[in-house]
Amino acid sequence: MVADVKSECWPASRRNGWPASVGFRMVATLLDLERRLTDAALSTADRLIGASFTRGKAARERTFVATSRDVGRLMRLLAGTAGAVATAMKENGDALAAIDAAVGLDRLIAAKPQAAEIADVAEEDPLVRAADRWMRLREYGPMLIEAIDFKAARADDRTIAALIALRDLNRSGKRDLPEGTPMPFKKEWRRLVAGADGRLDHRLFEAALFAHLRNNWRSGDLWVERSTHYRRFDSYLLPLDEARTIVAPLGLPCDVDAWLAARAERLDRRLKRLGRHLGRGTLEGVSLRNGKLSIAPVRAEKNPEAEALAARIGALMPRIRITELLHEVARETGFLSAFTNVRTQQPVEDGSALLAVILADATNLGLSRMAAASQGVTRDQLFWTRDAFIRDETRGEGMSKLLHPPTRYPLTRLKRRGTGSKTADTWCDGRRETRDERVALGGHLPAALGASPAPFEADENTVSPWNRGLATREPALQGMVAHSRARAQHR
């Protein structure tokens, strides 16, 4: 249908006196629409076919789980039978009499049908359950193979031949598959489709063919010409002339065979060199003994001095609760005033709820679990606070307040080193930065705080190396910890 409309667009545009560009745009739009519709049809078929097998497997598992009690009873019956036979063989007695005395022959014979049924469920192929949803396949299967023209590398591809046979059968309205119909799927499915009498089962055939077709277009063995996601793999490659201009400056050959031959030669040379070193025993930590390659594990190097220093540094840290730290930093810096209501632009009134939201984001705890672990705040209150006060601009302003603490703490007047930016290198030198300078400083903050995605490392040179543990967490906490440590040093 789309092809027919495209063939009429250009003549119609010329007859109506439209500019040539209009006809070109119409054709380009229709080509794009055709690719989109093709991809949508195949994606939908992919999901539906996969769902048939997924639900079939789930149904089989539910059926098997429902028989768990019967399985236990049959296993005990089997154990009793085996024990009776073993005892009879040991004592040279009658095995049948021993079984009859232990479990009862009538009971054992009566359990045979149920045991066979449970075994059939356990060994049932997912194709059988998928074929039970055959009516769902019939809703879109015939339309799919009529609308989509699948291609293969070989003209005599068995999958394409099977699709043509099924398409002809649907057009004729017949139900019985003719003899010699190609079955390109795996042999286990071929045995199921053919059955004991050799007559092809129509439902099993369609279910198996569509599952096989889905696997083939997903792997690229089959493709569709006018598609974006399911077209031929070669179409994604550059033309040879364009490839030459790109790979020539890199010193690489355009011929893949030549490239593979060069890589194979290089690999062979390295493997031979490795073999010589193994034979001489000159590889450190690697040996070949009794035909087995042994590689010594790499042990982590431990520096006693560094460990001792880390222990001393850790002992200097004040042991306080994170909630106390948050409230103290909020009082000292006033950074909560940066979080304003999205509607009224008024600062937050309930600081505890806002700090709980920040802590939940920093620890990946989630607002629901944070509300359950907190006192005085509810889940709805935390969600409302996050929606009303947490925005990119409020995060950025709050972080700016944390990065510019009061100058009465000596360490806050030190220089930051290594950023290469005059404004960013200045931690705080007693003056108030201009808005442009704050923007420049914001360029070194995380994207979550409304600035560039360049990572911010929490002042390892200025305050202490303990900030490394928080480098991947909520950046707001980094500033809080830095401020608290500066206060501790000042005291």
Summary of the structure (lengths in Angstrom):
residues: 491
radius of gyration: 36.7
end to end distance: 81.0
largest distance: 106.3
contacts: 1263
relative contact order: 0.05
helix: 65%
strand: 4%
